[in-house]
Amino acid sequence: MGVKRVCHMTSAHDSRDVRIFHKECVSLAKAGYDTILVVSGKSFDRDNVKVKGVTKKSGSRLYRMLFMTRLVYKEALAANADIYHFHDPELLPYALKLKKKNKIVVYDSHEDVPRQILAKTWIPLKMRTFVSKTYEHYEKRIARKLDYIVTATDHIADIFRKYGCKAGSIKNYPLLSDIQCKNDDYTKRDRILCYAGGITEQRGITQLVKMMEHIDAELQIAGAINQEYKKELERLPGWKKVKLLGYLSRSEINDLYNRSLIGLVVLKNTPNHRKALPIKMFEYMAAGIPIIASDFKLWKDIIQCSECGISTDPENVKEIEDAVNKLLADREMSFGLGKNGREAICREYNWGIEEKKLVDIYSRLAR
């Protein structure tokens, strides 16, 4: 078999996306594939991956879905790859076009989209069930015609297998090289809690800010925030103990973890969140800090088996507050939980394990 050319396509993510570029594309290039990533933004070559930028990203969702998808498809088609691997539901129509050209096509389903739609606030509440079911039927019809479905969780893979698709999970576990434990005295760190990720009501941020009214610590939050939502949070008493950091680079995120005592991932109870595997939870574990997370069964099982934190009801501010105070009051216990989390990452929850699965899938597709 000669060197196979693979082309990853995304219209909704940028070239900094960790799962797409730093994990999947870099891993495939390392395995010997001629790897191209078509994405909005600038073109560049890095880590043996050729990034083809099509245009500056627009802030309009409608523009992205109607026009960016077409631009990404045209650039990807020009690459004349053997295998096409796309990452966004809005590219599903172009997957069929690629199949008609006898290409091998892989869909990377990062989310359980039909369940995710049920929590989309920009879709009118009365329309969400209809939109969810309509999309599910549409996704099923196209997915059955594709060569393979890569998913971020076992739950999503099971859904696609029920459709009759070949599917397998490639979990979004952290790169061990990305998250380094600081060699300091954890017990002497400042009283800092951290959260990194999307700053929305659905991500439980309102509950965290309410909790801070009764916590003797500072909550440092990294990520982008809608200005209207920020104004809502600023009206809460706990906001005075919150430090908003904005978007951080990967090295800055590492610095945040290495100065924090606790990592928080208390997402609200939605159908999509219950079955998800939040990358930030695993990043906190990799950084060696204890976690406080929503008590969804999937997450709770990981936390209990790894002995790395506390599970709480994401709707109960007092319960979250009590968990934080418990960890702040006993630094030795907290350090032990963080150490357990790091060991669990090194043992089973790291990208190196998932990389082997991805390369194996590609080797079978490329035969």
KOLDOKE-577256 format. One record per residue (C-alpha): residue number from 1; residue in one letter; chain; x, y, z. Coordinates in pm, 1 decimal, always signed. Layout:
BEGIN
SEZA resi resn chain        x        y        z
SEZA  NUM    A     A        X        Y        Z
...
***
This chain:
BEGIN
SEZA resi resn chain        x        y        z
SEZA    1    M     A     +0.0     +0.0     +0.0
SEZA    2    G     A   +134.6   +343.6    -94.4
SEZA    3    V     A   +100.8   +651.1   +123.0
SEZA    4    K     A   -265.9   +740.0   +153.7
SEZA    5    R     A   -381.1  +1100.2   +150.7
SEZA    6    V     A   -640.5  +1193.4   +413.1
SEZA    7    C     A   -834.3  +1516.7   +434.0
SEZA    8    H     A  -1005.1  +1637.5   +750.0
SEZA    9    M     A  -1279.9  +1895.3   +697.2
SEZA   10    T     A  -1443.4  +2141.0   +936.4
SEZA   11    S     A  -1654.6  +2450.8   +886.2
SEZA   12    A     A  -1742.2  +2508.0  +1252.8
SEZA   13    H     A  -1403.3  +2465.5  +1424.4
SEZA   14    D     A  -1074.0  +2645.2  +1371.8
SEZA   15    S     A   -719.7  +2519.7  +1327.9
SEZA   16    R     A   -652.8  +2539.6  +1703.2
SEZA   17    D     A   -908.9  +2268.3  +1778.4
SEZA   18    V     A   -731.7  +2015.3  +1997.2
SEZA   19    R     A   -929.4  +1704.9  +1896.2
SEZA   20    I     A   -914.9  +1773.7  +1523.7
SEZA   21    F     A   -565.9  +1914.7  +1469.3
SEZA   22    H     A   -345.5  +1835.6  +1768.1
SEZA   23    K     A   -480.8  +1484.5  +1823.7
SEZA   24    E     A   -633.0  +1326.6  +1514.0
SEZA   25    C     A   -447.9  +1503.9  +1231.6
SEZA   26    V     A   -107.6  +1500.1  +1401.2
SEZA   27    S     A   -150.8  +1133.4  +1497.4
SEZA   28    L     A   -237.3  +1034.9  +1139.7
SEZA   29    A     A    +58.7  +1229.8  +1000.9
SEZA   30    K     A   +283.3  +1056.2  +1254.5
SEZA   31    A     A   +145.7   +721.3  +1133.6
SEZA   32    G     A   +259.5   +800.2   +779.3
SEZA   33    Y     A    -53.5   +944.5   +618.3
SEZA   34    D     A    -31.8  +1249.5   +391.8
SEZA   35    T     A   -260.4  +1461.9   +609.7
SEZA   36    I     A   -452.6  +1775.5   +511.9
SEZA   37    L     A   -691.4  +1983.1   +724.1
SEZA   38    V     A   -935.8  +2215.6   +547.8
SEZA   39    V     A  -1060.1  +2483.8   +785.2
SEZA   40    S     A  -1162.7  +2849.2   +793.6
SEZA   41    G     A   -868.8  +3081.3   +852.9
SEZA   42    K     A   -507.9  +3088.2   +736.2
SEZA   43    S     A   -303.1  +2818.9   +561.7
SEZA   44    F     A    +12.0  +2681.0   +723.5
SEZA   45    D     A   +214.0  +2361.4   +766.5
SEZA   46    R     A   +281.6  +2224.8  +1115.4
SEZA   47    D     A   +373.9  +1884.7  +1257.3
SEZA   48    N     A   +359.6  +1737.9   +903.7
SEZA   49    V     A     -3.8  +1847.8   +864.3
SEZA   50    K     A    -94.0  +2077.4   +574.1
SEZA   51    V     A   -363.2  +2321.6   +688.8
SEZA   52    K     A   -562.7  +2472.9   +402.5
SEZA   53    G     A   -748.6  +2786.4   +511.1
SEZA   54    V     A  -1043.5  +2889.0   +296.6
SEZA   55    T     A  -1150.2  +3229.6   +428.8
SEZA   56    K     A  -1178.2  +3431.0   +746.2
SEZA   57    K     A  -1440.8  +3286.4   +978.1
SEZA   58    S     A  -1770.0  +3475.8   +986.8
SEZA   59    G     A  -1960.3  +3527.9  +1309.1
SEZA   60    S     A  -2288.9  +3444.0  +1138.2
SEZA   61    R     A  -2424.7  +3092.8  +1194.7
SEZA   62    L     A  -2630.7  +3118.4   +873.7
SEZA   63    Y     A  -2328.3  +3224.5   +666.6
SEZA   64    R     A  -2125.5  +2936.1   +805.2
SEZA   65    M     A  -2391.8  +2675.9   +730.7
SEZA   66    L     A  -2481.2  +2801.4   +382.5
SEZA   67    F     A  -2151.7  +2928.8   +241.0
SEZA   68    M     A  -1857.6  +2816.8   +454.2
SEZA   69    T     A  -1957.6  +2453.5   +407.1
SEZA   70    R     A  -1943.2  +2490.9    +29.1
SEZA   71    L     A  -1601.0  +2659.9    +43.6
SEZA   72    V     A  -1464.1  +2385.2   +268.5
SEZA   73    Y     A  -1601.4  +2116.6    +36.5
SEZA   74    K     A  -1447.7  +2272.7   -276.4
SEZA   75    E     A  -1105.5  +2304.6   -112.8
SEZA   76    A     A  -1126.0  +1949.5    +22.3
SEZA   77    L     A  -1225.8  +1813.1   -317.4
SEZA   78    A     A   -924.7  +1985.6   -474.5
SEZA   79    A     A   -700.2  +1792.5   -234.3
SEZA   80    N     A   -802.7  +1469.1   -411.7
SEZA   81    A     A   -767.3  +1263.1    -95.2
SEZA   82    D     A   -830.6   +891.0    -57.5
SEZA   83    I     A  -1008.5   +930.3   +277.1
SEZA   84    Y     A  -1225.0  +1225.8   +383.3
SEZA   85    H     A  -1297.7  +1279.8   +752.1
SEZA   86    F     A  -1545.8  +1555.0   +841.5
SEZA   87    H     A  -1636.5  +1695.4  +1182.4
SEZA   88    D     A  -1958.7  +1895.7  +1152.1
SEZA   89    P     A  -2323.4  +1794.3  +1097.5
SEZA   90    E     A  -2362.6  +2081.2   +850.1
SEZA   91    L     A  -2118.7  +1900.7   +617.6
SEZA   92    L     A  -2338.2  +1589.0   +593.3
SEZA   93    P     A  -2476.7  +1681.8   +245.6
SEZA   94    Y     A  -2121.5  +1708.1   +112.4
SEZA   95    A     A  -2039.2  +1365.5   +254.2
SEZA   96    L     A  -2289.2  +1221.7     +6.7
SEZA   97    K     A  -2125.5  +1414.8   -277.2
SEZA   98    L     A  -1790.0  +1263.5   -181.6
SEZA   99    K     A  -1939.1   +912.8   -170.9
SEZA  100    K     A  -2071.2   +962.9   -524.2
SEZA  101    K     A  -1710.2  +1028.3   -626.4
SEZA  102    N     A  -1611.2   +689.8   -476.4
SEZA  103    K     A  -1422.4   +839.8   -183.4
SEZA  104    I     A  -1387.6   +677.4   +158.7
SEZA  105    V     A  -1582.6   +901.1   +397.8
SEZA  106    V     A  -1566.3   +915.9   +777.9
SEZA  107    Y     A  -1799.5  +1123.4   +995.8
SEZA  108    D     A  -1663.6  +1232.2  +1334.5
SEZA  109    S     A  -1964.7  +1285.7  +1561.1
SEZA  110    H     A  -1837.0  +1489.4  +1855.6
SEZA  111    E     A  -2182.4  +1519.9  +2014.5
SEZA  112    D     A  -2514.4  +1339.1  +2038.8
SEZA  113    V     A  -2663.9  +1607.7  +1814.2
SEZA  114    P     A  -3034.9  +1512.9  +1836.6
SEZA  115    R     A  -3015.2  +1532.6  +2217.5
SEZA  116    Q     A  -2798.0  +1844.7  +2199.8
SEZA  117    I     A  -3066.8  +2019.5  +1991.8
SEZA  118    L     A  -3310.2  +1978.9  +2282.0
SEZA  119    A     A  -3095.5  +2222.2  +2485.3
SEZA  120    K     A  -3030.3  +2478.8  +2207.7
SEZA  121    T     A  -3165.9  +2807.0  +2342.4
SEZA  122    W     A  -3161.0  +2974.7  +1998.6
SEZA  123    I     A  -3423.4  +2723.2  +1878.6
SEZA  124    P     A  -3776.1  +2808.0  +2006.1
SEZA  125    L     A  -3870.3  +2566.3  +2285.0
SEZA  126    K     A  -4186.3  +2445.1  +2109.4
SEZA  127    M     A  -3982.1  +2357.5  +1798.4
SEZA  128    R     A  -3695.2  +2167.1  +1961.1
SEZA  129    T     A  -3849.9  +1819.4  +1972.4
SEZA  130    F     A  -3959.0  +1846.5  +1608.9
SEZA  131    V     A  -3617.8  +1975.8  +1497.9
SEZA  132    S     A  -3441.2  +1704.6  +1701.1
SEZA  133    K     A  -3644.2  +1419.2  +1551.1
SEZA  134    T     A  -3619.0  +1561.0  +1198.3
SEZA  135    Y     A  -3242.2  +1594.1  +1228.4
SEZA  136    E     A  -3210.7  +1242.1  +1374.4
SEZA  137    H     A  -3392.0  +1094.0  +1073.1
SEZA  138    Y     A  -3175.0  +1298.3   +834.8
SEZA  139    E     A  -2850.8  +1201.0  +1012.0
SEZA  140    K     A  -2946.8   +832.8  +1012.8
SEZA  141    R     A  -3025.6   +832.5   +639.6
SEZA  142    I     A  -2687.9   +980.5   +544.5
SEZA  143    A     A  -2474.5   +801.8   +805.5
SEZA  144    R     A  -2579.6   +460.5   +673.5
SEZA  145    K     A  -2415.1   +545.2   +339.8
SEZA  146    L     A  -2077.8   +639.4   +490.1
SEZA  147    D     A  -1778.5   +412.8   +548.7
SEZA  148    Y     A  -1726.8   +473.2   +919.2
SEZA  149    I     A  -1856.3   +683.5  +1207.4
SEZA  150    V     A  -1602.4   +796.6  +1466.4
SEZA  151    T     A  -1762.4   +919.3  +1789.2
SEZA  152    A     A  -1645.2  +1092.6  +2105.6
SEZA  153    T     A  -1824.4   +849.4  +2340.3
SEZA  154    D     A  -1938.6   +487.4  +2351.2
SEZA  155    H     A  -2298.0   +608.1  +2388.3
SEZA  156    I     A  -2290.5   +792.3  +2054.6
SEZA  157    A     A  -2121.5   +493.7  +1886.4
SEZA  158    D     A  -2403.6   +269.1  +2011.4
SEZA  159    I     A  -2661.5   +502.5  +1855.2
SEZA  160    F     A  -2493.8   +483.5  +1514.6
SEZA  161    R     A  -2456.9   +105.2  +1537.5
SEZA  162    K     A  -2833.5    +87.3  +1592.3
SEZA  163    Y     A  -2867.8   +280.4  +1265.6
SEZA  164    G     A  -2672.4     -0.9  +1099.1
SEZA  165    C     A  -2344.0   +191.4  +1069.3
SEZA  166    K     A  -1986.5    +81.1  +1130.9
SEZA  167    A     A  -1893.1   +293.6  +1431.8
SEZA  168    G     A  -1640.5   +318.5  +1712.3
SEZA  169    S     A  -1547.2   +568.1  +1981.3
SEZA  170    I     A  -1227.9   +771.9  +1984.4
SEZA  171    K     A  -1252.6   +946.9  +2318.0
SEZA  172    N     A  -1122.5  +1298.8  +2359.5
SEZA  173    Y     A   -876.2  +1215.9  +2635.4
SEZA  174    P     A   -588.2  +1459.0  +2698.4
SEZA  175    L     A   -241.7  +1448.3  +2551.3
SEZA  176    L     A     -6.4  +1367.7  +2836.0
SEZA  177    S     A   +247.8  +1609.0  +2690.0
SEZA  178    D     A     -2.0  +1896.1  +2708.4
SEZA  179    I     A    -83.1  +1894.9  +3079.4
SEZA  180    Q     A   +214.7  +1900.1  +3311.6
SEZA  181    C     A   +185.6  +1873.3  +3689.4
SEZA  182    K     A   +367.8  +2159.6  +3857.5
SEZA  183    N     A   +639.5  +2042.3  +4092.6
SEZA  184    D     A   +533.4  +2263.7  +4383.0
SEZA  185    D     A   +382.6  +2228.9  +4728.8
SEZA  186    Y     A    +12.8  +2190.5  +4647.6
SEZA  187    T     A    -84.4  +2251.6  +5010.0
SEZA  188    K     A    +61.6  +2605.3  +4994.8
SEZA  189    R     A   -119.2  +2721.7  +4681.1
SEZA  190    D     A   -351.9  +3021.6  +4697.1
SEZA  191    R     A   -723.8  +2951.4  +4739.0
SEZA  192    I     A   -805.7  +2939.0  +4367.7
SEZA  193    L     A  -1078.7  +2734.4  +4199.9
SEZA  194    C     A  -1080.7  +2700.4  +3822.6
SEZA  195    Y     A  -1320.5  +2640.8  +3537.3
SEZA  196    A     A  -1221.5  +2629.9  +3169.7
SEZA  197    G     A  -1461.0  +2596.4  +2877.4
SEZA  198    G     A  -1782.4  +2745.3  +2744.0
SEZA  199    I     A  -1923.0  +3010.1  +2976.8
SEZA  200    T     A  -2298.7  +2956.3  +2955.9
SEZA  201    E     A  -2593.6  +2892.0  +3183.1
SEZA  202    Q     A  -2610.5  +2533.3  +3049.3
SEZA  203    R     A  -2250.7  +2479.1  +3164.3
SEZA  204    G     A  -2356.2  +2554.0  +3521.2
SEZA  205    I     A  -2176.7  +2887.6  +3551.0
SEZA  206    T     A  -2471.0  +3061.5  +3718.0
SEZA  207    Q     A  -2464.9  +2799.6  +3994.9
SEZA  208    L     A  -2089.6  +2840.7  +4041.0
SEZA  209    V     A  -2113.6  +3219.4  +4072.4
SEZA  210    K     A  -2401.6  +3187.4  +4321.5
SEZA  211    M     A  -2190.3  +2941.6  +4521.9
SEZA  212    M     A  -1898.5  +3185.9  +4541.5
SEZA  213    E     A  -2098.0  +3418.3  +4768.9
SEZA  214    H     A  -2028.2  +3171.8  +5051.5
SEZA  215    I     A  -1678.0  +3051.0  +4953.8
SEZA  216    D     A  -1352.9  +3198.7  +5086.3
SEZA  217    A     A  -1162.2  +3163.7  +4759.1
SEZA  218    E     A  -1137.4  +3306.0  +4407.2
SEZA  219    L     A  -1295.8  +3139.4  +4104.8
SEZA  220    Q     A  -1090.2  +3189.6  +3787.5
SEZA  221    I     A  -1283.9  +3125.0  +3466.0
SEZA  222    A     A  -1124.4  +3079.6  +3122.7
SEZA  223    G     A  -1328.2  +3098.4  +2802.7
SEZA  224    A     A  -1549.2  +3317.4  +2588.0
SEZA  225    I     A  -1868.3  +3472.4  +2724.8
SEZA  226    N     A  -2173.9  +3637.6  +2574.7
SEZA  227    Q     A  -2197.1  +3997.0  +2698.4
SEZA  228    E     A  -2565.4  +3970.1  +2790.5
SEZA  229    Y     A  -2495.4  +3663.2  +3002.1
SEZA  230    K     A  -2199.4  +3839.4  +3161.6
SEZA  231    K     A  -2430.4  +4122.5  +3271.8
SEZA  232    E     A  -2659.4  +3865.4  +3436.9
SEZA  233    L     A  -2367.3  +3714.8  +3627.8
SEZA  234    E     A  -2236.3  +4054.8  +3736.1
SEZA  235    R     A  -2561.4  +4113.0  +3926.3
SEZA  236    L     A  -2494.2  +3812.1  +4150.6
SEZA  237    P     A  -2318.0  +3874.3  +4487.7
SEZA  238    G     A  -2065.1  +3598.2  +4419.1
SEZA  239    W     A  -1931.8  +3774.1  +4107.9
SEZA  240    K     A  -1694.8  +3986.4  +4317.6
SEZA  241    K     A  -1495.8  +3668.0  +4385.6
SEZA  242    V     A  -1476.7  +3571.1  +4017.2
SEZA  243    K     A  -1187.0  +3653.0  +3785.0
SEZA  244    L     A  -1271.3  +3629.8  +3414.3
SEZA  245    L     A   -961.2  +3538.6  +3212.9
SEZA  246    G     A  -1103.0  +3528.0  +2858.3
SEZA  247    Y     A   -962.8  +3294.4  +2593.7
SEZA  248    L     A   -634.9  +3131.8  +2699.3
SEZA  249    S     A   -370.1  +2951.4  +2496.3
SEZA  250    R     A   -295.0  +2590.0  +2578.9
SEZA  251    S     A    +12.7  +2688.7  +2782.2
SEZA  252    E     A   -189.7  +2950.9  +2971.3
SEZA  253    I     A   -455.7  +2689.8  +3049.5
SEZA  254    N     A   -180.7  +2469.6  +3190.0
SEZA  255    D     A    -63.9  +2759.5  +3408.6
SEZA  256    L     A   -421.0  +2807.6  +3534.4
SEZA  257    Y     A   -447.1  +2443.4  +3638.5
SEZA  258    N     A   -107.0  +2453.8  +3805.1
SEZA  259    R     A   -203.8  +2741.6  +4035.3
SEZA  260    S     A   -548.1  +2603.2  +4122.7
SEZA  261    L     A   -660.1  +2387.1  +4413.4
SEZA  262    I     A   -979.9  +2248.9  +4255.0
SEZA  263    G     A  -1118.4  +2204.2  +3902.5
SEZA  264    L     A  -1493.8  +2249.6  +3851.7
SEZA  265    V     A  -1708.7  +2085.1  +3583.5
SEZA  266    V     A  -2063.2  +2109.5  +3717.8
SEZA  267    L     A  -2262.6  +2105.0  +3394.1
SEZA  268    K     A  -2641.7  +2121.0  +3407.5
SEZA  269    N     A  -2848.3  +1805.5  +3378.5
SEZA  270    T     A  -2933.3  +1785.7  +3006.5
SEZA  271    P     A  -2973.3  +1473.6  +2786.9
SEZA  272    N     A  -2651.0  +1552.8  +2602.0
SEZA  273    H     A  -2441.4  +1629.2  +2910.9
SEZA  274    R     A  -2542.8  +1308.3  +3091.7
SEZA  275    K     A  -2374.8  +1090.2  +2828.2
SEZA  276    A     A  -2083.7  +1321.1  +2739.9
SEZA  277    L     A  -1719.4  +1288.9  +2844.4
SEZA  278    P     A  -1607.1  +1647.2  +2918.7
SEZA  279    I     A  -1244.0  +1696.3  +2819.9
SEZA  280    K     A  -1193.7  +1952.9  +3096.9
SEZA  281    M     A  -1265.5  +1692.1  +3363.3
SEZA  282    F     A   -980.5  +1480.3  +3228.4
SEZA  283    E     A   -753.4  +1783.2  +3193.4
SEZA  284    Y     A   -803.6  +1865.4  +3561.9
SEZA  285    M     A   -716.3  +1505.4  +3644.5
SEZA  286    A     A   -407.4  +1522.7  +3422.3
SEZA  287    A     A   -297.2  +1838.2  +3605.3
SEZA  288    G     A   -320.2  +1654.9  +3937.3
SEZA  289    I     A   -597.7  +1865.2  +4091.3
SEZA  290    P     A   -914.0  +1718.8  +4248.4
SEZA  291    I     A  -1239.4  +1768.2  +4061.5
SEZA  292    I     A  -1594.5  +1854.4  +4157.2
SEZA  293    A     A  -1829.3  +1732.3  +3885.8
SEZA  294    S     A  -2197.1  +1671.5  +3812.6
SEZA  295    D     A  -2325.5  +1344.3  +3955.8
SEZA  296    F     A  -2421.5  +1187.9  +3621.2
SEZA  297    K     A  -2371.3   +810.4  +3636.2
SEZA  298    L     A  -2098.9   +801.3  +3367.6
SEZA  299    W     A  -1896.6  +1075.5  +3537.1
SEZA  300    K     A  -1962.8   +946.7  +3887.4
SEZA  301    D     A  -1832.7   +601.4  +3795.6
SEZA  302    I     A  -1506.1   +751.4  +3665.7
SEZA  303    I     A  -1462.1   +968.1  +3975.8
SEZA  304    Q     A  -1536.0   +681.1  +4214.9
SEZA  305    C     A  -1314.8   +429.6  +4034.3
SEZA  306    S     A  -1028.0   +679.5  +4010.6
SEZA  307    E     A  -1088.0   +828.9  +4358.9
SEZA  308    C     A  -1014.3  +1172.9  +4219.3
SEZA  309    G     A  -1290.3  +1405.3  +4338.7
SEZA  310    I     A  -1648.5  +1461.2  +4448.9
SEZA  311    S     A  -1975.0  +1423.7  +4254.8
SEZA  312    T     A  -2254.8  +1673.3  +4325.6
SEZA  313    D     A  -2605.8  +1757.6  +4213.8
SEZA  314    P     A  -2545.1  +2032.4  +3952.9
SEZA  315    E     A  -2870.9  +2207.5  +4047.4
SEZA  316    N     A  -2795.9  +2219.7  +4421.1
SEZA  317    V     A  -2579.5  +2523.1  +4500.0
SEZA  318    K     A  -2544.2  +2426.4  +4867.9
SEZA  319    E     A  -2420.7  +2077.6  +4776.3
SEZA  320    I     A  -2158.5  +2221.6  +4538.7
SEZA  321    E     A  -2057.6  +2472.0  +4807.7
SEZA  322    D     A  -2017.0  +2195.7  +5068.7
SEZA  323    A     A  -1799.3  +1991.0  +4831.3
SEZA  324    V     A  -1571.9  +2289.8  +4766.2
SEZA  325    N     A  -1540.0  +2371.2  +5136.1
SEZA  326    K     A  -1461.3  +2006.9  +5215.5
SEZA  327    L     A  -1168.6  +2005.7  +4971.8
SEZA  328    L     A  -1045.8  +2349.6  +5080.9
SEZA  329    A     A  -1049.6  +2240.7  +5446.5
SEZA  330    D     A   -834.4  +1930.3  +5394.5
SEZA  331    R     A   -546.1  +2001.4  +5158.3
SEZA  332    E     A   -376.8  +1667.7  +5221.3
SEZA  333    M     A   -691.1  +1480.1  +5117.9
SEZA  334    S     A   -732.0  +1706.5  +4814.3
SEZA  335    F     A   -371.1  +1647.7  +4712.1
SEZA  336    G     A   -427.5  +1271.8  +4733.8
SEZA  337    L     A   -737.9  +1291.5  +4514.4
SEZA  338    G     A   -547.5  +1497.7  +4258.5
SEZA  339    K     A   -260.8  +1248.5  +4258.1
SEZA  340    N     A   -507.4   +963.9  +4202.1
SEZA  341    G     A   -655.6  +1150.0  +3906.4
SEZA  342    R     A   -316.4  +1199.1  +3743.7
SEZA  343    E     A   -236.0   +829.5  +3786.2
SEZA  344    A     A   -569.4   +734.2  +3626.0
SEZA  345    I     A   -491.4   +955.9  +3326.2
SEZA  346    C     A   -147.9   +797.9  +3282.0
SEZA  347    R     A   -300.6   +452.3  +3315.4
SEZA  348    E     A   -614.0   +466.7  +3099.2
SEZA  349    Y     A   -757.2   +807.7  +3013.4
SEZA  350    N     A   -495.5   +947.7  +2773.7
SEZA  351    W     A   -476.2  +1018.9  +2401.1
SEZA  352    G     A   -198.3   +766.1  +2341.5
SEZA  353    I     A   -451.0   +484.4  +2388.6
SEZA  354    E     A   -708.7   +647.9  +2160.0
SEZA  355    E     A   -444.1   +724.6  +1896.7
SEZA  356    K     A   -380.8   +352.3  +1847.8
SEZA  357    K     A   -753.8   +294.9  +1794.7
SEZA  358    L     A   -773.0   +575.8  +1536.8
SEZA  359    V     A   -474.6   +446.9  +1339.1
SEZA  360    D     A   -622.3    +95.6  +1345.7
SEZA  361    I     A   -952.1   +224.1  +1200.8
SEZA  362    Y     A   -764.8   +402.0   +922.2
SEZA  363    S     A   -549.4   +101.3   +842.0
SEZA  364    R     A   -866.8   -103.1   +788.0
SEZA  365    L     A  -1029.6   +166.6   +575.7
SEZA  366    A     A   -717.1   +212.3   +361.9
SEZA  367    R     A   -690.0   -153.7   +258.9
***
